Amino acid sequence: MAAYLITGANRGIGLAILEQLSKDEKNLIIASVRSQSTADKLQKQYPKVKTIVIDMADSYAKFESAFKLIDQYSPAGIDYLFANAGVLGEDPLYSSTLYDVEQYLDVLNINVGGVAKTYKAAYPYLFKKDNGITKKVIITSSVAGTTGGFVLGGNAYGASKAAVNHLGKQIAEENKGSDNELVKNSITILQHPGYVLSDMGADVAAKVGSEGFITTEESASKMLHLAETFTLAQTGGFFDENGQTILF
Ligand SMILES: NC(=O)c1ccc[n+]([C@@H]2O[C@H](COP(=O)([O-])OP(=O)(O)OC[C@H]3O[C@@H](n4cnc5c(N)ncnc54)[C@H](OP(=O)(O)O)[C@@H]3O)[C@@H](O)[C@H]2O)c1
């Protein structure tokens, strides 16, 4: 049995990950969503799924308090953290002079601050116990954040994904140097999920065309397969949905 914490699990790629994991009765799934009504709706549909209510923009103190439920749901802690919740903000394809620059604060707050708070609050549960499962942190990034293989446009969204790549790399490097064997052997991955026809991706596809886009189910299935197969040698890496390395 493995225990999973997924943020942004009520729709899009996060929901598809939840759906696929819930097919195996042995999996313990904790879904983080941002309202009680969403949590209630999700639990009606997936009675075995546990929920945590938190907004990525909430304070760290709220994260700490909300994540205490993990102890009740899964006394042995969690094995996989999918830090998936995110926002696109205003059309990221605008030129930097047309873009509403006021968006930066919100988009970075959610897409970077939200992941940083999620990881920090999840840490005690992720590294609670050695149950023989390698602990994995999968941070949903995007090719929009690459500066090495630059993709034009992006604005606050691209900047947020570049920043979250830095965070993921920092986590991986810190953990590699840990004295705690469980932490030292953990794997942190920056994962581009593909161009995906979720609400977010469909907005982009409507402007650029949907060629090359995949469904949320395909994306989730590829991500779950990769999450199983990533090795310690790959920690801190940035990969696409097929496991190919992406330039930072
Ligand atoms: N779709 C793509 O082509 C694509 C490509 C590269 C990377 N990504 C990344 O993949 C991840 C999932 O995106 P998606 O395509 O599945 O998008 P989506 O369908 O728009 O879903 C976004 C999810 O994030 C949650 N979320 C947004 N703001 C939040 C907040 N402030 N607090 C808590 N939860 C919040 C949403 O919850 P609510 O329902 O409450 O809003 C929803 O569950 C994101 O990190 C995105 O940047 C997507």
The ligand as an SDF file (V2000), in Angstrom:
LIG
                    3D

 48 52  0  0  0  0  0  0  0  0999 V2000
   -2.6600   21.8490  -18.8430 N   0  0  0  0  0  0  0  0  0  0  0  0
   -1.4450   21.9690  -19.3380 C   0  0  0  0  0  0  0  0  0  0  0  0
   -1.2370   21.9330  -20.5720 O   0  0  0  0  0  0  0  0  0  0  0  0
   -0.2730   22.1330  -18.4110 C   0  0  0  0  0  0  0  0  0  0  0  0
    1.0140   22.1920  -18.9700 C   0  0  0  0  0  0  0  0  0  0  0  0
    2.1030   22.3430  -18.1240 C   0  0  0  0  0  0  0  0  0  0  0  0
    1.9190   22.3920  -16.7540 C   0  0  0  0  0  0  0  0  0  0  0  0
    0.6570   22.3340  -16.2290 N   0  0  0  0  0  0  0  0  0  0  0  0
    0.5170   22.4040  -14.7710 C   0  0  0  0  0  0  0  0  0  0  0  0
   -0.2590   21.2960  -14.3290 O   0  0  0  0  0  0  0  0  0  0  0  0
   -0.8730   21.6070  -13.0700 C   0  0  0  0  0  0  0  0  0  0  0  0
   -2.3540   21.2240  -13.1290 C   0  0  0  0  0  0  0  0  0  0  0  0
   -2.9600   22.0400  -14.0970 O   0  0  0  0  0  0  0  0  0  0  0  0
   -4.2700   21.6140  -14.9130 P   0  0  0  0  0  0  0  0  0  0  0  0
   -3.8990   21.6790  -16.3330 O   0  0  0  0  0  0  0  0  0  0  0  0
   -4.8490   20.3940  -14.3620 O   0  0  0  0  0  0  0  0  0  0  0  0
   -5.1750   22.9070  -14.6130 O   0  0  0  0  0  0  0  0  0  0  0  0
   -6.6800   23.0720  -14.1210 P   0  0  0  0  0  0  0  0  0  0  0  0
   -7.5670   22.1090  -14.7760 O   0  0  0  0  0  0  0  0  0  0  0  0
   -6.9270   24.5290  -14.2710 O   0  0  0  0  0  0  0  0  0  0  0  0
   -6.6060   22.6760  -12.5590 O   0  0  0  0  0  0  0  0  0  0  0  0
   -5.9040   23.4670  -11.6560 C   0  0  0  0  0  0  0  0  0  0  0  0
   -6.0460   22.8720  -10.2770 C   0  0  0  0  0  0  0  0  0  0  0  0
   -5.3120   23.7100   -9.3570 O   0  0  0  0  0  0  0  0  0  0  0  0
   -6.2110   24.1320   -8.3210 C   0  0  0  0  0  0  0  0  0  0  0  0
   -5.8970   25.4780   -7.8470 N   0  0  0  0  0  0  0  0  0  0  0  0
   -5.7860   26.6100   -8.5600 C   0  0  0  0  0  0  0  0  0  0  0  0
   -5.5630   27.6600   -7.7490 N   0  0  0  0  0  0  0  0  0  0  0  0
   -5.5410   27.1630   -6.4880 C   0  0  0  0  0  0  0  0  0  0  0  0
   -5.3580   27.7470   -5.2040 C   0  0  0  0  0  0  0  0  0  0  0  0
   -5.1680   29.0580   -5.0430 N   0  0  0  0  0  0  0  0  0  0  0  0
   -5.3930   26.9330   -4.1230 N   0  0  0  0  0  0  0  0  0  0  0  0
   -5.6220   25.6030   -4.2570 C   0  0  0  0  0  0  0  0  0  0  0  0
   -5.8050   24.9980   -5.4370 N   0  0  0  0  0  0  0  0  0  0  0  0
   -5.7630   25.7710   -6.5400 C   0  0  0  0  0  0  0  0  0  0  0  0
   -7.5920   24.1270   -8.9720 C   0  0  0  0  0  0  0  0  0  0  0  0
   -8.5960   24.1310   -7.9640 O   0  0  0  0  0  0  0  0  0  0  0  0
   -9.9930   24.9260   -8.1850 P   0  0  0  0  0  0  0  0  0  0  0  0
  -10.8920   24.0070   -8.9470 O   0  0  0  0  0  0  0  0  0  0  0  0
  -10.4490   25.2110   -6.7950 O   0  0  0  0  0  0  0  0  0  0  0  0
   -9.6750   26.1630   -8.9630 O   0  0  0  0  0  0  0  0  0  0  0  0
   -7.5010   22.8500   -9.7810 C   0  0  0  0  0  0  0  0  0  0  0  0
   -7.7110   21.7400   -8.9650 O   0  0  0  0  0  0  0  0  0  0  0  0
   -0.6280   23.1030  -12.8490 C   0  0  0  0  0  0  0  0  0  0  0  0
    0.4550   23.2610  -11.9550 O   0  0  0  0  0  0  0  0  0  0  0  0
   -0.2430   23.5990  -14.2340 C   0  0  0  0  0  0  0  0  0  0  0  0
    0.5470   24.7630  -14.1990 O   0  0  0  0  0  0  0  0  0  0  0  0
   -0.4440   22.1960  -17.0250 C   0  0  0  0  0  0  0  0  0  0  0  0
  1  2  1  0
  2  3  2  0
  2  4  1  0
  4  5  1  0
  4 48  2  0
  5  6  2  0
  6  7  1  0
  7  8  2  0
  8  9  1  0
  8 48  1  0
  9 10  1  0
  9 46  1  0
 10 11  1  0
 11 12  1  0
 11 44  1  0
 12 13  1  0
 13 14  1  0
 14 15  2  0
 14 16  1  0
 14 17  1  0
 17 18  1  0
 18 19  2  0
 18 20  1  0
 18 21  1  0
 21 22  1  0
 22 23  1  0
 23 24  1  0
 23 42  1  0
 24 25  1  0
 25 26  1  0
 25 36  1  0
 26 27  1  0
 26 35  1  0
 27 28  2  0
 28 29  1  0
 29 30  1  0
 29 35  2  0
 30 31  1  0
 30 32  2  0
 32 33  1  0
 33 34  2  0
 34 35  1  0
 36 37  1  0
 36 42  1  0
 37 38  1  0
 38 39  2  0
 38 40  1  0
 38 41  1  0
 42 43  1  0
 44 45  1  0
 44 46  1  0
 46 47  1  0
M  CHG  2   8   1  16  -1
M  END
$$$$
